[in-house]
Amino acid sequence: MTIETLPNKHRKRDYEVELEALEFTSLCPLTGAPDFGTLTIRYVPGEALVELKSLRDYLTSFRQRQILQEEVVNELLDEIVSSAAPRFCEVEGYFNVRGGIETRVRARMGENPLDD
């Protein structure tokens, strides 16, 4: 499954888009227990924008997948970069406490042109 895109009508301007998936779910490959969390995507689009319905469908496909939290974040980043070719992209996963441990994972590609 891939994330679809739409043309960016403002491609000559740098601006940041932030998307938040508040109800992300996948399965731990070691225990089979569900992992719940929030995924935040920040990107500066180039020629394309991430199409939200296909993003939702892509994220929903993880519900029955056994995958490490770190792999979720990196795989999502790779898919967005491959599909939309943004100027900058960052994906952060904030996963609910499991076994007394809270996990945050952040991966990025490129430099944000809007950072001072």
MOPE-V846597 format. One record per run of one state. SS is the DSSP state (H for helix, E for strand, L for the rest). FROM is the first residue (numbers start at 0). LEN is the number of residues. If there is no record, write none. Layout:
# MOPE-V846597
ss=SS from=FROM len=LEN
ss=SS from=FROM len=LEN
This chain:
# MOPE-V846597
ss=L from=0 len=4
ss=E from=4 len=3
ss=L from=7 len=8
ss=E from=15 len=12
ss=L from=27 len=6
ss=E from=33 len=11
ss=L from=44 len=3
ss=E from=47 len=3
ss=L from=50 len=1
ss=H from=51 len=9
ss=L from=60 len=5
ss=E from=65 len=1
ss=L from=66 len=2
ss=H from=68 len=16
ss=L from=84 len=3
ss=E from=87 len=11
ss=L from=98 len=2
ss=E from=100 len=9
ss=L from=109 len=7
